[in-house]
Amino acid sequence: MVRTRKSSILGPDGQPVEVALLSEEIAAPTPYGVRAIPLDAVASGLTPERLAGLLREATYGQTRAYLTLAMEMEERYLHYASQLQTRKLAFDAIDETVEAPKGVPTKIVDAVHALLEGPSFREACMDLTDGLAKGYAVVEPIWEYQGGYLQPVAYEDRDQRFFDFDPVKLRELRLIQDGLREGEPLTGGKFITHMPRTRTGLPIRRGIARPAAWAFLVQSFALQDWAAFCEIYGVPFRLGKYHSGASENDKRTLLRAVRDIANDAAAIVPEGMSIEFHEVNGARGEAVFGGLLGYIDRQISKLIVGQTMTADDGSSLGQAKIHNEVRLDILRADCRQMKATINRDLIRWFVAMNFGPQDVYPIVDFPVAEPEDVLALTQALERTVPLGLKVSQRQVREKLGLSEPEKEDDLLAPPRPAASPAAPGQVDDDGDDDPPPQPAPKKPAKLALHVGDCRCRDCQPEQLAANSGDDRDEVDELLDDTLSDWQAITDPLLEELFAVAAEAGSYEEVLARLDSLRLNSQPLRERLAVATTIARGLGDVKD
């Protein structure tokens, strides 16, 4: 027996990698044998008994018939194929990112970035999403040296029927081989196996195609019945009558004439026989068959994308947004599981075979952005930033989906108010021509006829409108007027208190004499009364 030569290239587990297997296709189809391209069909003539049998066989590890049916369902059941494609494309719209945990060298991160930018990586990820329907999907990378690194130069998707599960646990995939009853274990680094966890249980029972198979069977029967109904819909019912003494040959002739008259519009019958036409009333076929098919399609939409609002009904935008949250949950789960598969079967092997086994590896992620309410975000920033809330521009740009502008980019800015031209020869202290100050707003003609500060009922609204350019109002003027003579008000109030403090020899003596003080608060009370009366009057005029 010839030993397979080992190399110094190590995998993530620290074990040498077989050199001959790195660039060979291990699971390629063969012209003959167990991995010949399958051409069998299952969907034609499928019955409930046959469907139950092949699902039972798949549970025991004989998956060929079930996987064939799952493939045919995508070809025959249009709504199922559409919804499944919608879910796959939702994942395809998510851009991958590379996270560098602490301790990962920059050169390794750059190499992983270059690997993901390869032309076939996204196609490989889309091939792996086929596991959503069938329970698992397998892609075989073909490794070669390129750009100084040992990396996949191609990703070959493999037919799931080329693999079987181990006969004991039914969880470990094996490559079927001629002469090997239990198949061959998959070589590490040579296969990317994706088994979505759409539900708990054996991988072969997790595929969406398993529950959808019953819907496919029912809709197939309903569609056949509806087609048969449409074939005779609107055709009058033809009734042939023969006399009691008619022979068997006469009866057959009459029956043939009744059948042929629908196509030929002409017939002959023996004398004494007749053909009558009876109009059939009723058009409930569409409601019955269409209702059944519509119900099945809605259940398929719930099964695959988790909702029906955006998939079938086209209901209100508010309802669609609510149900889209469920859709986002499913998308996040798909991305999280794909993240685990790519990092386990591709990134770790790529890094280990080029840089040696690492304690920490870069992490490829497929982050799903939360849809932002831009209006609510901008309104919140408009109210909170002036209050002193510090917000990162980078974080706001990420939420709005805006990138950092480059130096040569034209920036958006609020329009500037047009400046009035400066008067000829008007120059300020620094030598620059500045626009002349804006003239104060003129009072309306009605106010010009009254004495200044007139507060009659007719002038008050126009007075306020004329002074609208100034932030100050009558209350501010009242406050200034009240505080202008504050010393004359407070001096009589505090005069005796200051005298006691000057005469006392200690703090305790001051406290003891406070009860006997007679403070003169009359000026303060009078001033407060006047100011309160004026303020109330201003309020009554405004209100």
Protein Blocks (a to p, Z undefined) as FASTA:
>chain_A
ZZddddfbdcfkopacdfklmmpcfkbccfbdjkbccfbdfkgopafklmmmmmmmmmno
pamlmmmmmmmmmmmmmmlmmmmmmmmmmmmmpccdddddehiafklmmmmmmmmmpmkl
mmmmmmmmmmmmnopacdddddddeehiacdfbdcdddfklpccdfklopaccdddehia
nopaddehiaccddddfbgcdfklmpmklmmmmmmmmmmmmmmmmmmmmmmgoiacdddd
ddfkbcfklmmmmmmmmmmmmmnopacddehiacdddddedjfkmmmmmmmmmmmmmmmm
mmmnopaklmmnopafklmmmmmmmmmmmmmmmmmmmmmmmmmmmmmmmmmmmnopafbd
cdddddddddddfklmmmmmmmmmmnopacdfklmmmmnopacddfklccdddddddddd
ddehiacfkopacddddddddddfklmmpcehiabfklmmmmmmmmmmpmbdfklmmmmm
mmmmmmmmmmmmmmmmmmmmmmpmbfklmmmmmmmpccdfklmmmmmmmmmmmmmmmmmm
mZZ
